[in-house]
Amino acid sequence: MDIGSIRGAAIRGSIEKVVLEKGIVYVKLPLTQSDTLQPVKIPAGWVGPKGQISAGYPQKGTPIFVILGQGNEWIFVAYDQPDGTSTYDSDGTRRVNPISKFRPGRWLTLVENDIGLIVDPSYGVIEGSSTHYTQSDPNLGIWSTRFPQEMHFSEAHREVSGPVLRDLDANGTRNVTTSALSGHQYNTSLRSVGLDPKTTASAFSNPALTESRSMFYEFLDSYGYTNDKEENDLFAGSDLSKTKPLQRKSLRTDTMSLSLDNCNYLAEIVIGTVVDIYGNILDINRYVLPSGIVDSLNFKKSQNDKDLVFRKLREQLRKSIAYHFEINARKEHPLSVTDPRTDPSLYTPDYNNLDDYARNRSRFSLDVDKEGQFKLNVPASSEVGNIGLLVRHENFSNLKGAEEEKDRGQFIRNVTDNMDVKLEPHGKGVISLTSNAENLKSYAAPNSRIDGKPIKLGTGFHDITANLSLFKFTKPYSQSGTHGYDDSLLNFVDPITDVVSPSITVSGKGANAGGRSGTISLDGMLSMSIGANTADRQSLWLDCAGGIVTSIGRDRWNRSISANLDGDVLLEVGGTGITDDSRFTTKDFNNAQRDGVIDIRIHNAGSFHTIRIDSQGIKIHTPQRIDIVSEGEMRFKSVRSNMYFDAESIFFYAKKPATGRLVLRSTEGAAGRTI
């Protein structure tokens, strides 16, 4: 072959055609006598014996050097090096030449758009472009990124941090060729949401909002868990392979959508500005703020100066949520369903059911707005849910290591019951936890590691079942007692039995462990100051659906409550109870109108004083003395009945005891002596 040059010398050529199926390129060799394109194996920096390769795509027009080897085969030698200057494409785009980025000891790979990989002995490994890159620096022990947006997807969670981007286009105009969850191309269909969410975000006239948003799953995301109803049907043998429309959960813009319809969503956290899937900014109630919607809060539509619009928008933005945390609380299945396979309400919520203040759709959430105000919602537990016990925790290795004087940091396997966390109670546990499910009886309550007995429910410092001990006497003032006052109306007041239920059923038929929202145990003092609202100058609204059972200790001065009240004390006792809770019916718990009772009993040297106000009137009893003194007028009057003074001796007009006018008890008839 006439190549027009010395055989074995490298010849400059250019790639004119690429045939990937054969693994070759066709090269034009200008110095040869023939215009025929010569086949050359695809140029590569490295090729391994098992098909490994490190190479770039051999684009048409790329200059390379080849030589003619044995068997007249053209062999790739090297790429032709460009000069060290930057070039510009026909459209004006600057193309950075890789030679300009060379440094001593550095290795680099650079492609179009200034995208490359640099390995440098001083800076570590840099991936990306000159403006957006990831740097791993072993010298300083720093790993950093400089990208406007970061996304992380795992089997456990999804996380998106950066500008608030929302899918505001109609489904038909969306251009998504890859995943709308993790695919980068999906970003071309998204729009930034700014201070004015209805105006295009701009770095100069309408700053874009930011967010760091995470969604956590309960099961592996790849499992494709749908909802409890469909999963139950799968276990029952149903075929759910039908094609579904675009799922909201498959969009990475999905936010504020926790629901048992998609119960694999377990928890969500948003820090920044909470914006719904339609691009609306939400306030602490998750209601849409008027930003961008009304003309005076829209940069384009407002007739006011832009600085005034800006100030108004900033005022609205203070009401937006800066921190959002929510748990997709699981709800108990209705026990009344005869055949759960035919009743979807067993698994998914009925959004139109408002019974029981819609507590079956309540989720744990904490929202904090940009003024620092928080809103907390805690749902109630189910009847077979957890009961928070007062316990301390230690792991088996620490306990066993301490017992055998071994290194407590070593791992010691518990071969007895295969349980690591061991519990012991503290406080006053007095309420038993039981189970009506035979196979769960041993799981009704954990056992104490100290004595092996089931741990009981109680409070930290007092036996809560011992409250109101003075109310448990059958006839506290009768001859059978120590006070000898058989005629006292207080002897006919029904005694109480239990202040709280002595046992709670946590599983099986008749389970009643539900309605619990939290357990707080404070080992030390709590100091709390509460401000006042503007409208009413009120500091606390406390609305309890049920009763309050409390025991309060005393301080060093034997005082249980030392209160200074600047205003009046107004108490209304009795009336109508809660009527919108199906657990407590009027028949069983008398939620209708009822008369109130105030009954105060005070310990006194083995006896007690009593003041009782009920439907029969007011009763006062004391084993000691009663003094009633008025510096003004005093009046005793019985409107519809008699008035009785009953004593061994009655003195009137006495300046000193036993010196006034004496009226003796009558011994004749039932009436007293008149004066």
LINQUI-V647093 format. One record per residue. RES is the residue in one letter. OMEGA is omega in radians with two decimals (none if undefined). D_FIRST is the distance of its C-alpha to the first C-alpha in whole Angstrom. Layout:
RES:OMEGA:D_FIRST, RES:OMEGA:D_FIRST
//
This chain:
M:3.11:0, D:-3.10:4, I:3.08:6, G:-3.13:9, S:3.14:11, I:3.13:11, R:-3.14:10, G:3.10:13, A:3.13:14, A:-3.13:15, I:3.09:14, R:3.07:17, G:3.11:17, S:-3.14:19, I:-3.12:20, E:-3.07:21, K:-3.13:22, V:3.09:24, V:-3.06:24, L:-3.09:27, E:-3.13:27, K:-3.14:24, G:-3.10:24, I:2.97:21, V:3.06:20, Y:-3.00:17, V:3.04:16, K:-3.11:15, L:-3.03:13, P:-3.04:14, L:-3.13:13, T:3.12:9, Q:-3.07:9, S:3.06:9, D:-3.11:12, T:3.08:12, L:-3.07:14, Q:3.13:12, P:3.11:15, V:3.06:16, K:-3.06:20, I:-3.12:22, P:3.14:23, A:3.09:26, G:3.13:28, W:3.09:29, V:3.13:29, G:-3.07:32, P:-3.10:32, K:3.08:34, G:3.12:32, Q:-3.12:33, I:2.99:32, S:-3.02:32, A:2.99:30, G:-3.13:31, Y:-3.11:30, P:-3.05:26, Q:3.12:27, K:3.13:25, G:-3.13:24, T:3.12:24, P:3.11:22, I:3.02:20, F:3.08:18, V:3.02:15, I:3.11:13, L:-3.09:10, G:-3.12:12, Q:3.13:13, G:-3.13:11, N:3.11:8, E:3.10:11, W:-3.04:12, I:3.10:15, F:3.11:18, V:-3.08:20, A:2.99:22, Y:3.06:24, D:-3.09:24, Q:3.05:28, P:3.09:30, D:-3.02:33, G:-3.13:36, T:3.07:38, S:3.11:39, T:-3.14:38, Y:3.07:39, D:-3.11:38, S:3.13:39, D:3.10:42, G:-3.14:43, T:-3.14:43, R:3.10:42, R:-3.10:39, V:3.11:40, N:-3.10:37, P:-3.11:36, I:-3.10:36, S:-3.13:40, K:3.10:41, F:3.02:40, R:3.11:42, P:3.11:43, G:-3.07:42, R:2.99:42, W:-3.10:39, L:2.97:39, T:-3.11:37, L:3.07:37, V:-3.12:37, E:3.07:38, N:3.09:42, D:3.14:42, I:-3.07:42, G:3.09:41, L:-3.11:42, I:3.00:43, V:-2.99:44, D:-3.12:46, P:-3.12:48, S:-3.03:50, Y:-3.11:51, G:-3.10:49, V:-3.12:47, I:3.13:47, E:3.08:46, G:3.12:46, S:-3.14:46, S:-3.10:48, T:-3.12:51, H:-3.04:51, Y:2.99:50, T:-3.12:51, Q:3.05:52, S:-3.01:52, D:3.12:53, P:-3.11:54, N:-3.14:55, L:-3.13:58, G:-3.09:59, I:2.97:58, W:-3.06:56, S:3.07:57, T:3.04:55, R:3.09:55, F:3.11:55, P:-3.09:57, Q:3.06:58, E:3.11:57, M:3.10:58, H:3.14:58, F:3.10:58, S:3.08:59, E:-3.07:61, A:-3.05:64, H:2.95:64, R:-3.13:62, E:3.11:63, V:3.12:62, S:3.13:62, G:3.11:62, P:3.07:63, V:3.13:65, L:-3.13:63, R:3.14:64, D:-3.04:63, L:3.12:65, D:3.05:63, A:-3.10:64, N:-3.08:62, G:-3.11:60, T:-3.13:59, R:-3.13:57, N:-3.11:54, V:3.11:53, T:3.10:50, T:-3.10:50, S:3.05:54, A:3.07:57, L:-3.04:58, S:-3.08:55, G:-3.14:52, H:-3.09:51, Q:-3.13:50, Y:-3.14:54, N:3.14:55, T:3.10:54, S:-3.04:57, L:3.12:59, R:3.09:61, S:3.08:63, V:-3.06:67, G:3.09:69, L:2.93:72, D:-3.00:73, P:-3.13:71, K:3.09:71, T:-3.12:69, T:-3.12:66, A:3.14:65, S:-3.13:64, A:-3.06:64, F:-3.02:66, S:-3.11:69, N:-3.01:69, P:-3.14:68, A:3.09:66, L:-3.14:68, T:3.11:67, E:2.91:67, S:-2.95:66, R:-3.13:67, S:3.03:67, M:-3.08:67, F:-3.08:68, Y:3.06:68, E:3.08:70, F:3.10:68, L:-3.10:64, D:-3.11:63, S:3.10:60, Y:3.11:63, G:-3.13:64, Y:-3.10:67, T:3.04:69, N:-3.02:73, D:-3.13:76, K:-3.11:76, E:3.13:73, E:3.09:72, N:3.13:76, D:3.09:75, L:3.11:72, F:3.12:73, A:3.07:76, G:-3.13:73, S:3.10:72, D:-3.12:69, L:-3.06:68, S:-3.11:64, K:-3.13:65, T:-3.14:63, K:3.05:64, P:-3.13:64, L:-3.12:63, Q:3.13:65, R:-3.10:66, K:3.13:65, S:3.10:61, L:3.13:62, R:3.04:61, T:-3.11:64, D:3.14:66, T:3.11:69, M:-3.06:73, S:3.13:73, L:-3.12:74, S:3.07:76, L:2.97:77, D:3.05:75, N:-2.92:72, C:3.03:73, N:2.93:70, Y:-3.08:70, L:-3.09:73, A:-3.14:73, E:3.07:72, I:3.05:72, V:3.03:71, I:-3.11:72, G:3.02:71, T:-3.11:72, V:-3.12:73, V:-3.10:72, D:-3.02:72, I:3.12:69, Y:3.09:70, G:3.10:70, N:3.06:73, I:-3.04:75, L:3.06:78, D:-3.03:81, I:3.05:82, N:-3.09:84, R:3.06:80, Y:-3.07:82, V:3.03:79, L:-3.09:80, P:-3.12:81, S:3.14:78, G:-3.08:76, I:3.09:78, V:-3.03:81, D:-3.08:80, S:3.11:82, L:-3.13:79, N:-3.08:76, F:-3.08:75, K:-2.99:74, K:-3.06:77, S:3.07:80, Q:-3.12:82, N:3.05:82, D:-3.08:81, K:-3.14:78, D:3.09:79, L:3.08:82, V:3.14:80, F:-3.12:78, R:3.13:81, K:3.11:82, L:3.10:79, R:3.10:79, E:3.10:83, Q:-3.07:81, L:3.09:78, R:-3.12:81, K:-3.14:82, S:-3.12:79, I:3.11:78, A:3.12:76, Y:-3.13:76, H:3.05:76, F:-3.09:76, E:3.05:77, I:3.13:77, N:-3.00:77, A:3.10:80, R:-3.09:81, K:-3.12:84, E:3.09:86, H:3.13:86, P:-3.11:89, L:-3.07:91, S:-3.09:93, V:-3.11:90, T:-3.14:91, D:-3.05:87, P:-3.10:85, R:-3.10:82, T:-3.10:84, D:-3.10:85, P:3.14:82, S:3.10:84, L:-2.99:84, Y:-3.04:80, T:-3.04:80, P:3.00:82, D:-3.02:84, Y:3.14:84, N:3.13:87, N:-3.11:89, L:-3.13:91, D:3.10:94, D:-3.09:94, Y:3.06:93, A:-3.06:90, R:3.10:89, N:3.05:87, R:3.14:84, S:3.12:85, R:3.08:82, F:3.14:82, S:3.03:81, L:3.11:81, D:3.11:81, V:3.14:81, D:-3.01:81, K:2.94:80, E:3.12:84, G:3.09:84, Q:3.14:86, F:3.08:85, K:-3.06:86, L:3.04:86, N:3.14:86, V:-3.14:87, P:3.11:87, A:3.11:90, S:3.09:89, S:-3.11:89, E:3.07:92, V:-3.12:90, G:-3.11:88, N:2.93:88, I:-3.12:92, G:3.14:91, L:3.08:93, L:-3.08:94, V:2.93:92, R:-3.06:90, H:2.97:87, E:3.09:86, N:-3.01:83, F:-3.10:83, S:3.13:82, N:-3.10:84, L:-3.12:87, K:3.11:86, G:3.11:85, A:-3.12:88, E:-3.07:90, E:3.13:89, E:3.08:88, K:3.05:85, D:-3.08:82, R:3.14:82, G:-3.11:78, Q:3.11:77, F:3.08:76, I:-3.07:79, R:3.07:79, N:-3.10:82, V:-3.10:82, T:-3.12:85, D:3.07:85, N:3.11:81, M:-3.09:82, D:-3.07:81, V:3.13:83, K:-3.01:87, L:2.89:90, E:-3.07:93, P:2.90:96, H:-3.07:97, G:-3.06:100, K:3.10:103, G:-3.03:101, V:-3.07:104, I:-3.07:102, S:3.03:101, L:-3.08:97, T:3.12:98, S:3.03:96, N:3.07:97, A:-3.01:93, E:-3.07:94, N:-3.12:90, L:-3.06:90, K:-3.12:94, S:3.13:92, Y:-3.11:90, A:-3.14:93, A:3.09:93, P:3.11:91, N:3.10:93, S:3.09:94, R:-3.10:93, I:-3.08:96, D:3.11:98, G:-3.11:96, K:3.11:98, P:3.12:97, I:-3.10:96, K:3.11:98, L:3.08:98, G:3.12:100, T:-2.95:100, G:-2.90:100, F:-3.12:104, H:2.98:106, D:-3.02:107, I:3.13:106, T:-3.14:108, A:3.10:112, N:3.06:112, L:-3.13:115, S:-3.13:117, L:3.14:120, F:-3.04:119, K:3.07:119, F:3.10:123, T:3.07:125, K:-2.99:128, P:-3.05:128, Y:-3.10:131, S:3.13:133, Q:-3.14:136, S:3.06:134, G:-3.10:132, T:-2.99:133, H:3.02:134, G:3.13:137, Y:-3.07:136, D:-3.07:136, D:-3.10:137, S:3.09:134, L:3.12:131, L:3.09:128, N:-3.08:129, F:3.03:128, V:-3.13:125, D:3.09:122, P:3.06:121, I:3.08:117, T:-3.12:115, D:3.00:111, V:3.06:110, V:3.12:106, S:-3.11:105, P:3.12:106, S:3.14:102, I:3.13:99, T:-3.01:97, V:3.12:94, S:-3.14:92, G:-3.12:94, K:3.11:96, G:3.11:98, A:-3.10:96, N:-3.10:97, A:-2.99:95, G:3.11:93, G:-3.12:94, R:-3.08:93, S:3.12:90, G:3.04:90, T:3.14:92, I:3.11:92, S:3.13:94, L:-3.13:95, D:-3.11:96, G:-3.05:97, M:3.02:99, L:3.07:97, S:-3.04:98, M:3.04:97, S:-3.08:98, I:3.10:98, G:-3.09:98, A:3.07:100, N:-3.07:98, T:-3.03:99, A:-3.01:101, D:-3.01:103, R:3.11:103, Q:-3.02:103, S:-3.05:101, L:2.92:100, W:-3.12:100, L:-3.11:100, D:-3.09:100, C:3.13:101, A:-3.13:101, G:-3.09:103, G:3.11:105, I:3.06:105, V:-3.04:106, T:2.96:106, S:-3.10:108, I:3.12:108, G:3.13:109, R:-3.13:111, D:-3.09:111, R:3.13:113, W:3.12:115, N:3.12:116, R:3.11:114, S:3.07:112, I:3.02:111, S:-3.00:112, A:3.02:112, N:-3.06:112, L:-3.11:112, D:-3.07:112, G:-3.12:113, D:3.01:115, V:-3.13:115, L:-3.12:115, L:3.00:114, E:-3.03:114, V:-3.10:115, G:-3.13:114, G:-3.07:113, T:3.13:110, G:3.13:107, I:-3.08:104, T:-3.06:104, D:3.08:100, D:-3.02:99, S:3.12:99, R:-3.05:99, F:-3.08:103, T:3.09:105, T:-3.12:108, K:-3.03:110, D:-3.00:109, F:3.04:108, N:3.11:111, N:3.14:108, A:-3.12:111, Q:3.07:114, R:3.12:116, D:-3.13:118, G:3.12:117, V:2.91:119, I:-3.10:119, D:-3.12:120, I:3.12:120, R:-2.99:121, I:3.11:122, H:3.11:122, N:3.00:126, A:3.11:127, G:3.10:127, S:3.10:127, F:3.02:126, H:-3.13:127, T:2.93:125, I:-3.10:125, R:3.06:124, I:-3.14:124, D:-3.07:123, S:3.13:124, Q:-3.14:128, G:-3.10:128, I:3.14:128, K:3.10:129, I:3.10:129, H:3.06:131, T:3.03:131, P:-3.12:133, Q:-3.01:134, R:3.02:135, I:3.04:134, D:3.05:135, I:-3.08:135, V:3.07:136, S:3.05:136, E:3.02:137, G:-3.12:137, E:3.07:139, M:-3.07:138, R:3.02:139, F:-3.09:139, K:3.01:139, S:-3.01:139, V:-2.99:139, R:-3.10:139, S:-3.06:141, N:3.04:143, M:-3.08:142, Y:2.93:143, F:-3.00:144, D:3.10:144, A:3.08:145, E:3.10:148, S:3.12:149, I:-3.14:148, F:3.07:149, F:3.04:149, Y:-3.09:149, A:3.01:149, K:3.05:148, K:3.13:147, P:3.07:147, A:3.10:150, T:-3.12:152, G:-3.14:152, R:-3.01:154, L:2.98:153, V:-3.10:153, L:3.05:153, R:3.13:152, S:3.04:154, T:-3.09:155, E:3.09:157, G:-3.07:155, A:-3.05:151, A:3.05:151, G:-3.13:151, R:3.11:154, T:3.10:154, I:none:155
//
